[in-house]
Amino acid sequence: MGTARAAGVYERTMRRLVTAPLALGALALLLVLAGPGAGRSLSLNGPQLRAKGLVPALIRRWDGMRLTAVDEQTLRPSGRASAPLGFVDTWAFSHANPSLVVLATRSNENDEEGSLRFANVASRRLVKRRVPLPGGGRALLWARPDRLVAVVDKCCAGASELVVVDAGARRVLSRQELPGEVSASARGSSSLVLLMTPRGQIGPAWLDVVGDDGSLRSVALDRVTAGTFWPAGAESDPIGKFRVPALAVDPVGSRAYVVQADGPAADVDLRTLAVSYHELTAPKSLIARFGDWLSPPALAKGGNGPHRSGTWLGDGLIAVTGTDEHASRDANGTMSMSMTPSGLAIVDTRDWTIRTLDRGADAVMPLDGLLLATGSRWSSDGSDPKGMGLAAYGADRKLRFHVLDGQSTGLAAELGGRAYVYVNGQNGISTIEVVDLAAGRIVGERSADLPTLLLGDARVG
């Protein structure tokens, strides 16, 4: 195995080692000392996932993923499933024909190349002809009947490509390597918005806006610092530094927002690419600058930094969550790692205020008129992961219910007024609890092998 490829595999393995048990999303705001405050009502324009009857889904079998449909109450497959798809990275539906879906697949999860598979979700039939991809699919956009756009990660090369496909002829029209790293992504009404950072380093970021025809427009974010750095060379300590801001997109207003852990928030008009910056207003303890994450103590060499994510709630409101990671070596060379939630805060882009809602959260989902929050904390000392369980807030920002308190949790699926919440143990997912959102209580337990629901395009982040 070549040096670059080995380094890429090692980097991916190390990051999974830390993040997989927590299934975290990410953001970067200090919410430790700031108390919750009032604020205008949450819009909660998230999906109202009360599907009826059968729902398209992917199920895992011994020979790979298959397309099927599941009952919205039991999540049990119904009827014959499709032919095997292999490992599915992401998917998108045709805006012109919602029965058609395209899936980015690979034969195995560690394969360096993939392909696009087209399918009809009603008949579950796969189109035989595949479109080759130079890596794993990160995001797909099928907003025009004749054009399909794919953002593809080339893992071991540490690069990403923009691939434009003729959806009818099922052939590649163009390939373009993106000049930086995709730090975060979000969907517009008919575009993909990519937060780009310098490759292999931390520096000024920029936005790439990918149109439904595959066109690419870019704008610099001079006051946003982001990126990831991993030491190179066999003698280097395998711990990195990173800084990932939150990205959220208002698809109706055609605006993108980038919220940093420390520093101003960027507001970008996606039509004109005009950029403005705003300092967030909150108690000083909330916006306190990170003083030493760029210059850690002598024994702490990387694995340190904020990772944030943003969720657009509508009406000018953004939910910001995430994690802070820490890594160090002691005098004997023993490495220790930990991950803690940054908390859940609401940013109001009307007046650029930020208010704490939940200090223990690292991920959030608007669903059925509620804002669901989960959170975990993890350490390499061998202790069981802990967390906040599942909390549900209403539009008035008041707590509706709280279950699984103290447990390390995340959302596995949401359907039919129920949330499927996984609980982490020391060796991974231990159980999946079924929570009735109307009653605010646990009503059952499921196996870890849940179907992947196809309720619209795959989430990107």
C-alpha positions as a Markdown table, in Angstrom:
| # | Residue | x | y | z |
|---|---|---|---|---|
| 1 | Met | 0.0 | 0.0 | 0.0 |
| 2 | Gly | 1.4 | 3.4 | -1.0 |
| 3 | Thr | 2.3 | 6.1 | 1.6 |
| 4 | Ala | -0.5 | 8.4 | 0.6 |
| 5 | Arg | -3.1 | 5.7 | 0.6 |
| 6 | Ala | -1.9 | 4.3 | 3.9 |
| 7 | Ala | -2.1 | 7.7 | 5.5 |
| 8 | Gly | -5.6 | 8.2 | 4.2 |
| 9 | Val | -6.8 | 4.9 | 5.5 |
| 10 | Tyr | -5.1 | 5.6 | 8.9 |
| 11 | Glu | -6.7 | 9.1 | 9.1 |
| 12 | Arg | -10.1 | 7.7 | 8.3 |
| 13 | Thr | -9.8 | 4.9 | 10.8 |
| 14 | Met | -8.6 | 7.3 | 13.6 |
| 15 | Arg | -11.6 | 9.7 | 13.0 |
| 16 | Arg | -14.1 | 6.8 | 13.0 |
| 17 | Leu | -12.6 | 5.5 | 16.2 |
| 18 | Val | -13.5 | 8.7 | 17.9 |
| 19 | Thr | -16.7 | 9.6 | 16.2 |
| 20 | Ala | -18.5 | 6.4 | 15.3 |
| 21 | Pro | -19.6 | 5.4 | 18.8 |
| 22 | Leu | -21.3 | 8.8 | 19.2 |
| 23 | Ala | -22.8 | 9.3 | 15.7 |
| 24 | Leu | -22.3 | 13.0 | 16.2 |
| 25 | Gly | -23.3 | 15.9 | 14.0 |
| 26 | Ala | -21.2 | 18.9 | 15.1 |
| 27 | Leu | -20.8 | 22.7 | 15.7 |
| 28 | Ala | -18.6 | 24.9 | 18.0 |
| 29 | Leu | -20.0 | 27.3 | 20.6 |
| 30 | Leu | -19.1 | 27.5 | 24.2 |
| 31 | Leu | -22.4 | 27.0 | 26.1 |
| 32 | Val | -21.0 | 25.9 | 29.4 |
| 33 | Leu | -21.5 | 29.1 | 31.4 |
| 34 | Ala | -24.3 | 30.8 | 29.5 |
| 35 | Gly | -27.8 | 30.2 | 30.8 |
| 36 | Pro | -30.9 | 29.7 | 28.7 |
| 37 | Gly | -32.8 | 32.9 | 27.8 |
| 38 | Ala | -36.0 | 33.9 | 26.2 |
| 39 | Gly | -36.3 | 34.5 | 22.5 |
| 40 | Arg | -39.0 | 34.6 | 19.8 |
| 41 | Ser | -40.9 | 31.4 | 19.0 |
| 42 | Leu | -39.1 | 28.7 | 17.1 |
| 43 | Ser | -40.5 | 28.2 | 13.6 |
| 44 | Leu | -39.8 | 24.5 | 13.5 |
| 45 | Asn | -40.3 | 24.1 | 9.8 |
| 46 | Gly | -38.8 | 20.7 | 9.8 |
| 47 | Pro | -40.4 | 17.7 | 8.2 |
| 48 | Gln | -43.7 | 16.5 | 9.6 |
| 49 | Leu | -42.9 | 12.8 | 9.0 |
| 50 | Arg | -46.3 | 11.2 | 9.5 |
| 51 | Ala | -46.3 | 9.0 | 6.4 |
| 52 | Lys | -49.1 | 6.7 | 5.7 |
| 53 | Gly | -48.9 | 3.1 | 4.5 |
| 54 | Leu | -45.6 | 2.0 | 3.0 |
| 55 | Val | -42.5 | 4.0 | 2.9 |
| 56 | Pro | -39.4 | 3.5 | 0.6 |
| 57 | Ala | -36.4 | 2.3 | 2.4 |
| 58 | Leu | -33.1 | 0.5 | 2.2 |
| 59 | Ile | -32.6 | -2.7 | 4.1 |
| 60 | Arg | -29.3 | -4.5 | 4.7 |
| 61 | Arg | -28.9 | -8.1 | 3.6 |
| 62 | Trp | -25.9 | -10.4 | 3.6 |
| 63 | Asp | -25.2 | -9.4 | 0.0 |
| 64 | Gly | -25.6 | -5.7 | 0.4 |
| 65 | Met | -28.3 | -3.0 | 0.6 |
| 66 | Arg | -31.6 | -3.5 | -1.2 |
| 67 | Leu | -34.4 | -1.2 | -2.1 |
| 68 | Thr | -37.8 | -2.0 | -0.6 |
| 69 | Ala | -40.8 | -0.5 | 1.3 |
| 70 | Val | -41.6 | -0.7 | 5.0 |
| 71 | Asp | -44.7 | -0.3 | 7.0 |
| 72 | Glu | -44.7 | 3.1 | 8.7 |
| 73 | Gln | -45.7 | 1.7 | 12.1 |
| 74 | Thr | -43.7 | -1.5 | 12.3 |
| 75 | Leu | -40.9 | -0.7 | 9.9 |
| 76 | Arg | -41.2 | -4.2 | 8.5 |
| 77 | Pro | -40.4 | -4.8 | 4.8 |
| 78 | Ser | -43.3 | -5.5 | 2.5 |
| 79 | Gly | -43.2 | -7.3 | -0.8 |
| 80 | Arg | -40.1 | -8.2 | -2.9 |
| 81 | Ala | -37.0 | -6.2 | -2.5 |
| 82 | Ser | -34.7 | -5.0 | -5.3 |
| 83 | Ala | -31.6 | -6.7 | -6.6 |
| 84 | Pro | -28.5 | -6.0 | -4.4 |
| 85 | Leu | -27.1 | -2.4 | -4.5 |
| 86 | Gly | -23.9 | -2.9 | -2.5 |
| 87 | Phe | -23.0 | -0.2 | 0.0 |
| 88 | Val | -25.0 | 3.0 | -0.4 |
| 89 | Asp | -23.3 | 6.3 | 0.4 |
| 90 | Thr | -26.2 | 8.8 | -0.4 |
| 91 | Trp | -29.2 | 9.3 | -2.7 |
| 92 | Ala | -31.4 | 11.9 | -4.3 |
| 93 | Phe | -34.9 | 11.9 | -5.9 |
| 94 | Ser | -35.7 | 13.4 | -9.3 |
| 95 | His | -37.5 | 16.7 | -8.8 |
| 96 | Ala | -39.4 | 16.0 | -12.1 |
| 97 | Asn | -40.5 | 12.4 | -11.2 |
| 98 | Pro | -40.5 | 11.6 | -7.4 |
| 99 | Ser | -40.7 | 7.9 | -8.2 |
| 100 | Leu | -37.2 | 7.9 | -9.6 |
| 101 | Val | -34.2 | 7.9 | -7.3 |
| 102 | Val | -30.5 | 7.8 | -7.9 |
| 103 | Leu | -28.1 | 6.2 | -5.4 |
| 104 | Ala | -24.4 | 6.5 | -5.0 |
| 105 | Thr | -23.1 | 3.0 | -4.3 |
| 106 | Arg | -19.9 | 1.0 | -3.8 |
| 107 | Ser | -19.4 | -2.7 | -3.8 |
| 108 | Asn | -17.8 | -2.5 | -0.4 |
| 109 | Glu | -17.5 | 0.4 | 2.1 |
| 110 | Asn | -13.7 | 0.6 | 1.7 |
| 111 | Asp | -13.7 | 0.7 | -2.1 |
| 112 | Glu | -12.1 | 3.8 | -3.6 |
| 113 | Glu | -14.5 | 4.0 | -6.6 |
| 114 | Gly | -18.2 | 3.8 | -6.8 |
| 115 | Ser | -21.1 | 4.1 | -9.2 |
| 116 | Leu | -24.6 | 5.7 | -9.7 |
| 117 | Arg | -27.5 | 3.4 | -9.7 |
| 118 | Phe | -31.0 | 4.5 | -10.9 |
| 119 | Ala | -34.1 | 2.9 | -9.6 |
| 120 | Asn | -37.9 | 3.2 | -9.5 |
| 121 | Val | -39.1 | 3.2 | -5.8 |
| 122 | Ala | -42.6 | 2.1 | -6.7 |
| 123 | Ser | -41.6 | -1.0 | -8.7 |
| 124 | Arg | -38.2 | -1.4 | -6.9 |
| 125 | Arg | -36.6 | -2.1 | -10.3 |
| 126 | Leu | -33.0 | -1.1 | -10.9 |
| 127 | Val | -31.7 | 0.2 | -14.2 |
| 128 | Lys | -28.9 | -2.1 | -15.3 |
| 129 | Arg | -26.6 | 0.6 | -16.7 |
| 130 | Arg | -24.4 | 2.2 | -14.1 |
| 131 | Val | -22.5 | 5.5 | -14.2 |
| 132 | Pro | -18.9 | 5.2 | -12.7 |
| 133 | Leu | -17.8 | 7.5 | -10.0 |
| 134 | Pro | -14.2 | 8.3 | -9.0 |
| 135 | Gly | -14.9 | 7.8 | -5.3 |
| 136 | Gly | -17.7 | 7.7 | -2.7 |
| 137 | Gly | -20.8 | 9.9 | -3.2 |
| 138 | Arg | -20.9 | 12.8 | -0.7 |
| 139 | Ala | -24.0 | 14.6 | -2.0 |
| 140 | Leu | -26.3 | 14.3 | -5.1 |
| 141 | Leu | -28.6 | 16.9 | -6.7 |
| 142 | Trp | -31.2 | 15.9 | -9.3 |
| 143 | Ala | -33.1 | 19.1 | -9.7 |
| 144 | Arg | -33.3 | 19.1 | -13.5 |
| 145 | Pro | -34.7 | 16.1 | -15.5 |
| 146 | Asp | -31.6 | 16.1 | -17.8 |
| 147 | Arg | -28.8 | 16.8 | -15.3 |
| 148 | Leu | -27.6 | 15.1 | -12.2 |
| 149 | Val | -24.8 | 16.6 | -10.1 |
| 150 | Ala | -22.6 | 14.5 | -7.7 |
| 151 | Val | -20.0 | 15.7 | -5.2 |
| 152 | Val | -17.6 | 12.8 | -4.9 |
| 153 | Asp | -15.0 | 12.2 | -2.2 |
| 154 | Lys | -11.8 | 10.6 | -3.3 |
| 155 | Cys | -10.7 | 9.2 | 0.1 |
| 156 | Cys | -7.1 | 8.3 | -0.2 |
| 157 | Ala | -6.3 | 11.2 | -2.5 |
| 158 | Gly | -7.7 | 13.6 | 0.0 |
| 159 | Ala | -9.7 | 15.4 | -2.7 |
| 160 | Ser | -13.2 | 15.9 | -4.0 |
| 161 | Glu | -14.7 | 16.1 | -7.5 |
| 162 | Leu | -17.7 | 17.6 | -9.0 |
| 163 | Val | -19.2 | 15.2 | -11.5 |
| 164 | Val | -22.0 | 16.2 | -13.9 |
| 165 | Val | -24.1 | 13.4 | -15.5 |
| 166 | Asp | -26.6 | 13.2 | -18.3 |
| 167 | Ala | -29.5 | 11.6 | -16.4 |
| 168 | Gly | -31.2 | 10.3 | -19.5 |
| 169 | Ala | -28.2 | 8.9 | -21.4 |
| 170 | Arg | -26.6 | 7.9 | -18.0 |
| 171 | Arg | -23.1 | 9.1 | -19.0 |
| 172 | Val | -20.6 | 11.5 | -17.4 |
| 173 | Leu | -20.5 | 14.9 | -19.1 |
| 174 | Ser | -17.8 | 16.5 | -17.0 |
| 175 | Arg | -15.5 | 16.1 | -14.1 |
| 176 | Gln | -13.9 | 18.9 | -12.1 |
| 177 | Glu | -11.6 | 18.5 | -9.1 |
| 178 | Leu | -12.5 | 20.9 | -6.3 |
| 179 | Pro | -9.4 | 22.9 | -5.2 |
| 180 | Gly | -10.0 | 22.5 | -1.4 |
| 181 | Glu | -11.6 | 20.2 | 1.1 |
| 182 | Val | -15.4 | 20.0 | 1.6 |
| 183 | Ser | -15.8 | 20.9 | 5.3 |
| 184 | Ala | -19.6 | 21.0 | 5.3 |
| 185 | Ser | -22.5 | 21.0 | 2.9 |
| 186 | Ala | -26.1 | 22.0 | 2.8 |
| 187 | Arg | -29.0 | 21.9 | 0.3 |
| 188 | Gly | -30.6 | 25.0 | -1.3 |
| 189 | Ser | -33.8 | 24.9 | -3.3 |
| 190 | Ser | -32.0 | 23.8 | -6.5 |
| 191 | Ser | -28.3 | 23.9 | -5.5 |
| 192 | Leu | -25.7 | 22.4 | -3.2 |
| 193 | Val | -23.7 | 24.8 | -1.0 |
| 194 | Leu | -20.2 | 23.6 | 0.0 |
| 195 | Leu | -18.1 | 25.1 | 2.8 |
| 196 | Met | -14.6 | 24.8 | 1.5 |
| 197 | Thr | -11.3 | 24.9 | 3.4 |
| 198 | Pro | -7.6 | 24.8 | 2.4 |
| 199 | Arg | -6.5 | 21.2 | 1.7 |
| 200 | Gly | -4.6 | 19.8 | 4.7 |
| 201 | Gln | -4.4 | 23.0 | 6.7 |
| 202 | Ile | -6.4 | 25.6 | 8.6 |
| 203 | Gly | -7.0 | 28.9 | 6.9 |
| 204 | Pro | -9.5 | 31.2 | 5.2 |
| 205 | Ala | -12.6 | 29.4 | 4.0 |
| 206 | Trp | -14.8 | 30.0 | 1.0 |
| 207 | Leu | -18.2 | 28.9 | -0.3 |
| 208 | Asp | -18.8 | 26.9 | -3.5 |
| 209 | Val | -22.3 | 27.1 | -4.8 |
| 210 | Val | -23.2 | 24.2 | -7.2 |
| 211 | Gly | -26.1 | 24.8 | -9.5 |
| 212 | Asp | -28.6 | 22.2 | -10.8 |
| 213 | Asp | -26.7 | 22.2 | -14.2 |
| 214 | Gly | -23.4 | 21.6 | -12.6 |
| 215 | Ser | -22.2 | 25.2 | -12.7 |
| 216 | Leu | -19.8 | 26.3 | -9.9 |
| 217 | Arg | -19.6 | 29.7 | -8.3 |
| 218 | Ser | -17.3 | 30.6 | -5.5 |
| 219 | Val | -17.0 | 33.4 | -2.9 |
| 220 | Ala | -14.2 | 34.0 | -0.4 |
| 221 | Leu | -15.0 | 34.1 | 3.4 |
| 222 | Asp | -12.0 | 36.1 | 4.5 |
| 223 | Arg | -13.1 | 36.3 | 8.1 |
| 224 | Val | -13.9 | 32.6 | 8.5 |
| 225 | Thr | -11.1 | 30.4 | 9.6 |
| 226 | Ala | -11.6 | 26.6 | 9.1 |
| 227 | Gly | -10.0 | 23.4 | 8.0 |
| 228 | Thr | -8.2 | 20.2 | 9.2 |
| 229 | Phe | -4.6 | 19.5 | 9.7 |
| 230 | Trp | -3.1 | 16.0 | 10.2 |
| 231 | Pro | 0.7 | 15.6 | 10.7 |
| 232 | Ala | 2.5 | 13.9 | 7.9 |
| 233 | Gly | 5.3 | 11.4 | 8.0 |
| 234 | Ala | 6.0 | 8.1 | 9.8 |
| 235 | Glu | 7.5 | 9.9 | 12.8 |
| 236 | Ser | 4.7 | 12.3 | 13.3 |
| 237 | Asp | 2.2 | 12.0 | 16.1 |
| 238 | Pro | -1.1 | 10.8 | 14.5 |
| 239 | Ile | -3.2 | 13.5 | 16.1 |
| 240 | Gly | -4.7 | 16.3 | 14.1 |
| 241 | Lys | -6.2 | 19.8 | 14.6 |
| 242 | Phe | -9.4 | 20.9 | 13.1 |
| 243 | Arg | -11.9 | 23.8 | 13.1 |
| 244 | Val | -15.3 | 23.2 | 11.5 |
| 245 | Pro | -17.9 | 26.0 | 11.5 |
| 246 | Ala | -21.6 | 25.4 | 11.2 |
| 247 | Leu | -23.3 | 25.9 | 7.8 |
| 248 | Ala | -27.0 | 26.4 | 7.3 |
| 249 | Val | -29.0 | 27.4 | 4.2 |
| 250 | Asp | -32.3 | 29.2 | 3.9 |
| 251 | Pro | -33.7 | 27.6 | 0.7 |
| 252 | Val | -36.5 | 30.1 | 0.4 |
| 253 | Gly | -34.5 | 33.2 | 1.0 |
| 254 | Ser | -31.5 | 31.9 | -0.9 |
| 255 | Arg | -29.0 | 32.7 | 1.8 |
| 256 | Ala | -26.3 | 30.8 | 3.5 |
| 257 | Tyr | -25.0 | 31.3 | 7.0 |
| 258 | Val | -21.6 | 30.2 | 8.5 |
| 259 | Val | -21.4 | 30.3 | 12.3 |
| 260 | Gln | -17.9 | 30.0 | 13.9 |
| 261 | Ala | -17.0 | 28.8 | 17.3 |
| 262 | Asp | -15.2 | 32.1 | 17.8 |
| 263 | Gly | -15.4 | 35.0 | 15.4 |
| 264 | Pro | -18.1 | 36.6 | 13.4 |
| 265 | Ala | -20.9 | 34.8 | 11.5 |
| 266 | Ala | -21.0 | 35.1 | 7.7 |
| 267 | Asp | -24.2 | 35.9 | 5.8 |
| 268 | Val | -24.1 | 35.1 | 2.1 |
| 269 | Asp | -26.7 | 36.0 | -0.5 |
| 270 | Leu | -26.6 | 33.0 | -2.8 |
| 271 | Arg | -27.9 | 35.0 | -5.8 |
| 272 | Thr | -25.3 | 37.7 | -5.8 |
| 273 | Leu | -22.7 | 36.1 | -3.5 |
| 274 | Ala | -22.5 | 39.3 | -1.5 |
| 275 | Val | -21.0 | 38.6 | 2.0 |
| 276 | Ser | -21.6 | 40.4 | 5.3 |
| 277 | Tyr | -20.3 | 39.6 | 8.7 |
| 278 | His | -22.0 | 39.9 | 12.1 |
| 279 | Glu | -20.8 | 39.5 | 15.7 |
| 280 | Leu | -23.2 | 37.4 | 17.8 |
| 281 | Thr | -24.7 | 39.1 | 20.8 |
| 282 | Ala | -24.8 | 37.0 | 24.1 |
| 283 | Pro | -23.3 | 36.9 | 27.5 |
| 284 | Lys | -19.5 | 37.2 | 27.3 |
| 285 | Ser | -19.1 | 33.7 | 28.7 |
| 286 | Leu | -20.9 | 32.3 | 25.7 |
| 287 | Ile | -18.9 | 34.0 | 23.0 |
| 288 | Ala | -15.6 | 33.7 | 24.9 |
| 289 | Arg | -12.8 | 33.2 | 22.4 |
| 290 | Phe | -10.9 | 29.9 | 22.3 |
| 291 | Gly | -7.5 | 31.1 | 23.5 |
| 292 | Asp | -5.3 | 28.0 | 23.2 |
| 293 | Trp | -6.8 | 25.6 | 20.6 |
| 294 | Leu | -4.4 | 26.9 | 18.0 |
| 295 | Ser | -1.5 | 26.7 | 20.4 |
| 296 | Pro | -2.2 | 23.7 | 22.7 |
| 297 | Pro | 0.1 | 22.9 | 25.7 |
| 298 | Ala | 3.3 | 21.1 | 24.9 |
| 299 | Leu | 1.9 | 17.7 | 25.7 |
| 300 | Ala | -1.3 | 18.2 | 23.7 |
| 301 | Lys | -0.5 | 17.8 | 20.0 |
| 302 | Gly | -3.8 | 18.1 | 18.0 |
| 303 | Gly | -7.0 | 16.1 | 18.0 |
| 304 | Asn | -8.2 | 19.4 | 19.4 |
| 305 | Gly | -10.8 | 21.7 | 18.0 |
| 306 | Pro | -14.5 | 22.6 | 17.6 |
| 307 | His | -16.8 | 20.9 | 15.2 |
| 308 | Arg | -20.2 | 22.5 | 14.6 |
| 309 | Ser | -23.3 | 22.0 | 12.5 |
| 310 | Gly | -26.2 | 24.2 | 11.7 |
| 311 | Thr | -29.9 | 23.4 | 11.1 |
| 312 | Trp | -32.1 | 25.9 | 9.4 |
| 313 | Leu | -35.4 | 26.2 | 11.4 |
| 314 | Gly | -37.1 | 28.8 | 9.2 |
| 315 | Asp | -38.1 | 32.4 | 9.9 |
| 316 | Gly | -34.5 | 33.5 | 10.3 |
| 317 | Leu | -33.6 | 31.0 | 13.1 |
| 318 | Ile | -30.7 | 28.5 | 13.1 |
| 319 | Ala | -30.1 | 25.7 | 15.6 |
| 320 | Val | -26.4 | 25.3 | 16.2 |
| 321 | Thr | -25.0 | 22.2 | 17.9 |
| 322 | Gly | -21.7 | 20.2 | 17.8 |
| 323 | Thr | -18.8 | 18.9 | 19.7 |
| 324 | Asp | -15.4 | 19.8 | 21.1 |
| 325 | Glu | -12.7 | 17.2 | 20.8 |
| 326 | His | -9.6 | 17.0 | 22.9 |
| 327 | Ala | -6.4 | 14.8 | 22.6 |
| 328 | Ser | -3.1 | 14.8 | 24.5 |
| 329 | Arg | -0.2 | 12.7 | 25.5 |
| 330 | Asp | 1.2 | 12.5 | 29.0 |
| 331 | Ala | 4.9 | 12.3 | 29.9 |
| 332 | Asn | 4.9 | 8.6 | 29.2 |
| 333 | Gly | 3.5 | 9.0 | 25.7 |
| 334 | Thr | 0.1 | 7.6 | 26.6 |
| 335 | Met | -2.6 | 9.2 | 24.4 |
| 336 | Ser | -5.9 | 10.3 | 25.8 |
| 337 | Met | -8.9 | 11.5 | 23.8 |
| 338 | Ser | -12.3 | 12.8 | 24.7 |
| 339 | Met | -15.4 | 14.4 | 23.1 |
| 340 | Thr | -17.9 | 16.7 | 24.7 |
| 341 | Pro | -21.1 | 18.4 | 23.4 |
| 342 | Ser | -20.9 | 22.0 | 22.7 |
| 343 | Gly | -24.6 | 22.4 | 23.5 |
| 344 | Leu | -27.6 | 23.6 | 21.5 |
| 345 | Ala | -28.0 | 27.3 | 20.8 |
| 346 | Ile | -30.5 | 29.3 | 18.7 |
| 347 | Val | -29.1 | 32.0 | 16.5 |
| 348 | Asp | -31.6 | 34.7 | 15.4 |
| 349 | Thr | -30.4 | 36.2 | 12.1 |
| 350 | Arg | -32.8 | 39.1 | 12.5 |
| 351 | Asp | -30.8 | 40.7 | 15.3 |
| 352 | Trp | -27.8 | 38.3 | 15.5 |
| 353 | Thr | -28.4 | 37.2 | 19.0 |
| 354 | Ile | -27.6 | 33.7 | 20.3 |
| 355 | Arg | -29.3 | 31.9 | 23.2 |
| 356 | Thr | -28.7 | 28.6 | 24.9 |
| 357 | Leu | -31.4 | 26.0 | 24.8 |
| 358 | Asp | -29.7 | 22.9 | 26.0 |
| 359 | Arg | -26.1 | 22.5 | 27.3 |
| 360 | Gly | -25.9 | 18.8 | 26.8 |
| 361 | Ala | -26.8 | 18.5 | 23.1 |
| 362 | Asp | -24.6 | 17.7 | 20.2 |
| 363 | Ala | -27.2 | 17.0 | 17.5 |
| 364 | Val | -30.7 | 18.3 | 16.8 |
| 365 | Met | -33.7 | 17.5 | 14.5 |
| 366 | Pro | -36.9 | 19.5 | 14.0 |
| 367 | Leu | -39.8 | 17.0 | 13.7 |
| 368 | Asp | -43.5 | 17.0 | 14.1 |
| 369 | Gly | -43.6 | 20.5 | 15.7 |
| 370 | Leu | -40.9 | 19.6 | 18.2 |
| 371 | Leu | -37.1 | 20.3 | 18.3 |
| 372 | Leu | -35.5 | 17.0 | 19.3 |
| 373 | Ala | -32.0 | 17.1 | 20.9 |
| 374 | Thr | -29.6 | 14.3 | 21.7 |
| 375 | Gly | -26.1 | 14.3 | 23.1 |
| 376 | Ser | -23.1 | 12.2 | 24.1 |
| 377 | Arg | -19.8 | 12.5 | 25.8 |
| 378 | Trp | -17.0 | 10.1 | 25.4 |
| 379 | Ser | -13.5 | 9.4 | 26.7 |
| 380 | Ser | -10.8 | 7.0 | 25.8 |
| 381 | Asp | -10.3 | 6.0 | 29.5 |
| 382 | Gly | -12.6 | 3.0 | 29.0 |
| 383 | Ser | -15.6 | 4.2 | 30.9 |
| 384 | Asp | -19.1 | 3.9 | 29.4 |
| 385 | Pro | -20.2 | 6.8 | 27.3 |
| 386 | Lys | -22.6 | 9.2 | 29.0 |
| 387 | Gly | -25.1 | 11.7 | 27.6 |
| 388 | Met | -28.3 | 13.7 | 27.9 |
| 389 | Gly | -30.7 | 11.1 | 26.4 |
| 390 | Leu | -33.5 | 12.7 | 24.3 |
| 391 | Ala | -35.1 | 16.0 | 25.0 |
| 392 | Ala | -38.0 | 17.6 | 23.1 |
| 393 | Tyr | -38.6 | 21.3 | 23.0 |
| 394 | Gly | -41.7 | 23.1 | 21.7 |
| 395 | Ala | -42.0 | 26.3 | 19.6 |
| 396 | Asp | -42.0 | 28.3 | 22.8 |
| 397 | Arg | -38.5 | 26.8 | 23.6 |
| 398 | Lys | -39.9 | 25.1 | 26.7 |
| 399 | Leu | -39.1 | 21.4 | 27.4 |
| 400 | Arg | -41.9 | 19.1 | 26.5 |
| 401 | Phe | -40.4 | 15.8 | 27.7 |
| 402 | His | -37.0 | 14.2 | 28.5 |
| 403 | Val | -36.3 | 10.5 | 28.4 |
| 404 | Leu | -33.2 | 8.3 | 28.7 |
| 405 | Asp | -31.5 | 10.9 | 30.9 |
| 406 | Gly | -27.8 | 10.1 | 31.4 |
| 407 | Gln | -27.6 | 7.9 | 28.3 |
| 408 | Ser | -25.4 | 8.5 | 25.3 |
| 409 | Thr | -27.9 | 8.8 | 22.5 |
| 410 | Gly | -28.6 | 9.7 | 18.8 |
| 411 | Leu | -31.4 | 9.7 | 16.4 |
| 412 | Ala | -31.5 | 6.6 | 14.2 |
| 413 | Ala | -34.8 | 7.2 | 12.4 |
| 414 | Glu | -38.0 | 9.2 | 12.6 |
| 415 | Leu | -41.4 | 8.2 | 11.2 |
| 416 | Gly | -45.1 | 8.1 | 12.0 |
| 417 | Gly | -44.9 | 10.3 | 15.1 |
| 418 | Arg | -42.1 | 8.1 | 16.6 |
| 419 | Ala | -38.4 | 8.7 | 17.1 |
| 420 | Tyr | -36.0 | 5.7 | 17.1 |
| 421 | Val | -33.2 | 6.6 | 19.5 |
| 422 | Tyr | -30.1 | 4.6 | 19.7 |
| 423 | Val | -28.3 | 4.2 | 23.0 |
| 424 | Asn | -24.5 | 3.8 | 23.0 |
| 425 | Gly | -22.7 | 1.3 | 25.1 |
| 426 | Gln | -19.0 | 0.8 | 25.5 |
| 427 | Asn | -18.8 | -1.4 | 22.4 |
| 428 | Gly | -21.2 | 0.6 | 20.2 |
| 429 | Ile | -25.0 | 0.7 | 19.9 |
| 430 | Ser | -26.6 | -1.3 | 22.7 |
| 431 | Thr | -30.3 | -0.7 | 22.1 |
| 432 | Ile | -32.7 | 1.3 | 20.0 |
| 433 | Glu | -35.6 | 2.8 | 22.0 |
| 434 | Val | -38.9 | 3.7 | 20.3 |
| 435 | Val | -40.3 | 7.1 | 21.6 |
| 436 | Asp | -43.8 | 8.2 | 21.0 |
| 437 | Leu | -43.5 | 11.9 | 20.4 |
| 438 | Ala | -47.1 | 12.8 | 21.2 |
| 439 | Ala | -47.0 | 10.9 | 24.5 |
| 440 | Gly | -43.4 | 11.8 | 25.3 |
| 441 | Arg | -42.5 | 8.3 | 26.5 |
| 442 | Ile | -40.7 | 5.1 | 25.4 |
| 443 | Val | -43.2 | 2.6 | 23.9 |
| 444 | Gly | -40.9 | -0.1 | 22.7 |
| 445 | Glu | -37.4 | -1.4 | 21.7 |
| 446 | Arg | -36.0 | -2.4 | 18.3 |
| 447 | Ser | -33.0 | -4.3 | 17.1 |
| 448 | Ala | -30.1 | -2.2 | 15.8 |
| 449 | Asp | -30.7 | -3.3 | 12.2 |
| 450 | Leu | -33.2 | -0.6 | 11.3 |
| 451 | Pro | -34.0 | 0.2 | 7.7 |
| 452 | Thr | -32.8 | 3.4 | 6.1 |
| 453 | Leu | -35.8 | 5.5 | 5.3 |
| 454 | Leu | -36.0 | 7.3 | 1.9 |
| 455 | Leu | -38.1 | 10.3 | 2.9 |
| 456 | Gly | -36.8 | 12.7 | 0.3 |
| 457 | Asp | -33.1 | 13.4 | -0.6 |
| 458 | Ala | -30.5 | 12.2 | 1.8 |
| 459 | Arg | -29.3 | 14.7 | 4.4 |
| 460 | Val | -26.0 | 16.4 | 3.8 |
| 461 | Gly | -23.6 | 17.9 | 6.3 |
